[in-house]
Amino acid sequence: MKKLLLSIGFAAGTVLFVNAQEVVPQEQPQPEEETEMMQETNTQQGMESQEGITLISEEELPQEVKDGLASSEFSDAVIEQAFELSGEAVPYQLVEQTTDEPIDEKFYQLQVNQDNEPAILYFDEQGELVEAQTM
């Protein structure tokens, strides 16, 4: 009988001990921050992986494009991202195309910020500002 009571007491003590262990919650990332980071990453990866679109640094821009930016109304703008566009990646409104031949011109898309106003600028290889889209 003593062994039975001791066994029951030991089993009850073990159950209480196991249930009494503290569970430390793991810190979860904020859903909004995670979503924003994922969207930004997807956007950048999408732009980089699309055929005819190459992410380039400001230093890799041709001097003609840098000069074109400096002489435009966006001369004080900060370049946030720059892309080289070629082939099918060139937006149709940037070129006057009358045939179905591939476009052999290169264009440069600059995502800039001037006075907290973002804009997307398109320059041709000669540094001419072809189109500006302010947001």
C-alpha positions in Angstrom: 0.0 0.0 0.0 2.8 2.4 0.8 4.4 1.6 -2.5 1.2 2.4 -4.3 0.8 5.7 -2.5 4.4 6.6 -3.2 4.0 5.8 -6.8 0.9 7.9 -7.2 2.6 10.8 -5.3 5.7 10.5 -7.5 3.6 10.4 -10.7 1.5 13.5 -9.6 4.7 15.4 -8.7 6.2 14.6 -12.1 3.1 15.9 -13.9 3.0 19.1 -11.9 6.8 19.6 -12.5 6.4 19.2 -16.2 3.4 21.5 -16.5 5.1 24.1 -14.3 8.0 24.7 -16.7 8.1 28.3 -17.9 7.6 28.8 -21.7 9.6 31.6 -23.1 7.7 33.2 -26.0 9.8 33.9 -29.1 9.8 37.4 -30.5 7.7 37.6 -33.7 8.6 40.2 -36.4 6.1 42.9 -36.9 3.8 41.9 -39.8 3.8 45.4 -41.4 7.6 45.6 -41.4 8.0 42.1 -42.7 5.4 42.8 -45.5 7.2 46.0 -46.5 10.5 44.3 -46.6 9.2 41.5 -48.7 7.5 43.8 -51.2 10.7 45.9 -51.6 12.8 42.8 -52.1 10.3 41.3 -54.6 10.2 44.6 -56.5 14.0 44.8 -56.6 14.4 41.2 -57.6 11.7 41.5 -60.2 13.4 44.5 -61.8 16.8 42.8 -61.7 15.7 39.5 -63.1 13.6 40.7 -66.0 15.3 40.3 -69.3 16.7 43.6 -70.7 16.7 45.4 -67.3 20.0 45.7 -65.4 20.3 47.3 -62.0 23.4 49.6 -62.1 25.1 51.9 -59.7 25.2 55.7 -60.1 28.9 55.4 -61.0 28.1 53.0 -63.9 25.8 55.6 -65.5 27.2 57.0 -68.8 28.6 60.6 -68.4 26.0 61.8 -70.9 23.2 60.7 -68.6 24.8 62.3 -65.6 25.2 65.5 -67.6 21.6 65.3 -68.8 20.4 64.9 -65.2 22.6 67.9 -64.0 21.1 70.1 -66.7 17.5 69.1 -66.1 14.9 70.5 -63.7 15.9 67.5 -61.5 19.5 68.6 -61.0 19.2 68.6 -57.2 17.6 65.1 -57.1 19.1 62.2 -55.3 19.4 59.0 -57.4 17.9 56.1 -55.4 18.1 53.5 -58.1 19.3 53.3 -61.7 18.5 50.7 -64.4 19.7 50.2 -67.9 16.9 49.2 -70.2 17.3 47.4 -73.5 15.4 45.3 -76.0 11.8 44.4 -74.9 12.3 46.1 -71.6 12.2 49.6 -73.2 8.7 51.1 -72.7 7.0 51.5 -76.0 6.2 55.2 -75.4 10.0 56.0 -75.3 10.6 55.0 -78.9 9.0 55.7 -82.2 8.9 52.2 -83.6 7.3 51.5 -87.0 8.5 47.9 -87.5 8.6 44.8 -85.4 12.4 44.7 -85.3 13.9 44.6 -81.8 14.9 47.9 -80.3 18.7 48.2 -80.2 18.8 51.5 -78.2 19.5 51.7 -74.5 17.6 53.8 -72.1 18.3 54.6 -68.5 15.6 54.7 -65.8 16.5 56.7 -62.8 14.4 56.6 -59.7 15.1 59.9 -57.9 13.9 61.9 -55.0 13.9 65.7 -55.1 12.5 67.6 -52.1 10.8 64.5 -50.8 9.0 64.0 -54.1 9.8 60.8 -55.9 10.1 60.7 -59.7 11.0 58.3 -62.4 13.2 59.7 -65.2 14.0 58.1 -68.6 17.2 59.2 -70.4 18.4 58.0 -73.8 22.1 57.1 -74.5 22.8 60.7 -75.5 21.7 62.0 -72.1 18.4 63.6 -73.3 15.6 63.4 -70.8 12.9 61.5 -72.7 10.2 61.3 -70.1 9.7 62.3 -66.5 7.0 60.8 -64.2 6.4 62.5 -60.9 4.4 60.9 -58.2 
